[in-house]
């Protein structure tokens, strides 16, 4: 009997060794000898996936989780993981421009790499490698990686000798040094120089601090020191005002580019700015008659005139901001139309007295157009009153913002 027991245990031990199993427990034979006892389970075949080079088990490769928590202050970086493809060399002298900025520049092609800096919209870069949705770029002294989602490839015109002859180009034409000036990081171009390139057949007249352009589909006027220009019935804001350059009225290139539907690019490495016609765009911006809603312009200019017709332009714009801030407010406190806000009960005295129907002066119309263009002097203001009124509801209950001319404004 003992012999048969030993043979049985030996057989079980051999099976366990063949199966590669670990002992489950120890048992003691009748002779006092300890033997290992194994649990033997059937080994089921794994499901396999056919492979052209032989059948073998293939496990799916799951994508890595994208990087998260990127603390970028500029545009979000591409959220792909580390690049898995071989880098592609860009064509010689290939250039791109920041189309949605500011844009982060990183030390490597993923959001996990350190932040080296950021580039503003319109900045031109030289492209090196392209890989997995990232471009290696060089801009001046800065070399790093940017997400390709936020840049556009561009072609910069080549010039004789490979050197720029000007710091400003309009549609590939070099602007004479007498026609532009950079002041505090803002590039200005004289209206005369711009018109000579974009509308050479138009009549340009400049006298007494005002320049006008007429012809070839463009009517434009700009005054020295003015905070807006007029173009085809539109009013375009000029932050800081126009300036004189060599005795001629000059306007920021960003504003003049808008007149002719152009994009502005800056190559910081060489200090050159380019104004380039947007592909497929109309010759000029949409006219005022088509751009401004007639009812909106009517009521906004009338209330601005009635409330602040004798105030400075910024004061008029601020009154318009109060109206539009109420219109655009998502609460139910105010109506969602300009006319509705003006005639809301007990809100604006000109609506109650009837003075709102008086024809607006020219600057009130300009202010209304600027507000409809999106100009904001006070983006949070929703109340105002004359400064000589000291104990108004707004003064007691709303945060004070500032005083412009004869009005105090509140959030």
C-alpha positions, 0 to 999 in steps of 0.5 A, a space after each residue: 500500500 505504501 508503495 502505491 501511495 509513493 507512486 501516486 505522489 510521485 506521479 502528481 509531483 511529475 505532473 506539477 513539474 511539467 505544468 510549471 506550477 508552484 506547490 499549493 500545500 504540503 501533505 504528510 505521508 503515513 511514513 511521516 515524509 512531507 510531499 508537495 501537493 499541487 492544484 492542477 488546472 487545464 491551460 486554455 489556448 489563448 485567442 490569436 490574431 492572424 498575422 501575415 508573417 505567422 500566427 501569434 498572439 497579438 495584444 492591442 496597443 492602447 494610446 497613451 493618455 494625453 498630457 494634462 495640466 499644461 500651465 501655458 498662458 498662451 494658446 493651448 499646445 498640441 496635446 499629443 504624447 511623445 512623437 512616434 514618427 520620424 522627423 521630416 525635414 522642412 523644405 529649404 527656407 520654409 516659413 510659417 506664421 503664428 495664426 492664433 497667438 500668443 503661442 507657446 514655444 517649448 523645448 521639445 515636441 510635446 506639452 511635457 517639455 519646458 516652456 521657453 517663451 511665447 510668440 505673438 500673432 503674426 510672428 514669422 518663424 523659420 521651420 526646421 523639423 516637422 514631426 507628429 503635429 509639431 514644428 521645430 522653429 527658429 525666431 531670432 535667438 529663440 529656437 524650440 517647438 510649436 504646435 502646428 495647429 496654431 501656425 500657417 505656412 507662408 511664402 515670403 518674397 525673395 529679393 535681389 541679393 537675398 537682403 531686405 531693402 526696407 523694414 516694411 513691405 506692402 504686397 511685396 513692395 518695399 516701403 521707402 524709409 520716409 514712408 514708415 516708422 516704428 514707435 514703441 513696438 508699433 509700426 506706422 505707415 503714411 496714408 500716402 505711401 500705403 495708397 501709392 501701393 494699394 490704390 495708385 490711381 486714386 487721388 490723394 490730398 493732404 493739407 491742414 493735418 488731414 489726408 484723404 484718399 478717393 478713387 479705385 473703390 476707396 474713400 478714406 480720411 485720417 486726421 493727425 492725432 485722431 483716434 480713428 480713421 474713416 474708410 468706406 463709411 466705416 470708423 476704425 479705432 486707432 489706439 494712441 492716435 495717428 502720428 506724423 511721419 516726415 510731415 505726413 499723417 501715418 496710421 498703424 499698419 494693423 489698421 491700414 491692413 484692415 482697410 484692404 483685407 490684409 494680414 500683418 506678419 513680422 519677422 522678428 529675426 530681421 525686424 521686417 514687417 509684411 502686409 500681405 493680401 488675404 487670399 480670396 478677400 475683397 479689395 476693401 473692407 465691407 462698407 459701412 452701409 452693409 456692416 452696420 445695422 441701421 436700427 442699431 446705429 440710429 438708436 445708439 447714436 441718438 442716445 449717445 448724443 442725448 446723454 453725452 453730445 458735449 463730452 469728449 469722444 472717449 466719454 461718448 464711447 463709454 456711454 455707448 459701452 454702457 448701452 451695449 454692456 446691458 444689451 449683451 448681459 446674460 441676466 434678465 435685468 435688461 432687454 437684449 436690444 439697444 432700443 429696448 435698453 434705452 426705453 426701459 422704465 426709469 433708466 435714461 432720462 432722454 427717453 422720458 423727455 424725448 430728447 433722444 429723438 434729436 438728430 445726433 452730431 457727427 462725433 456721436 455717430 462716429 462714437 456709435 460706429 466705433 462701439 459697433 466695431 467693438 471698441 470698448 473704453 469701459 468693458 464692464 460699465 453698466 451705469 453712469 451719472 453726471 458728476 454733480 449728482 453725488 448721492 445716486 443709486 449707482 454711487 451708493 450701490 455699484 463699484 466706481 470705475 472712473 470719471 470721463 468728462 462730466 460723467 462718473 461710471 460704475 460697474 
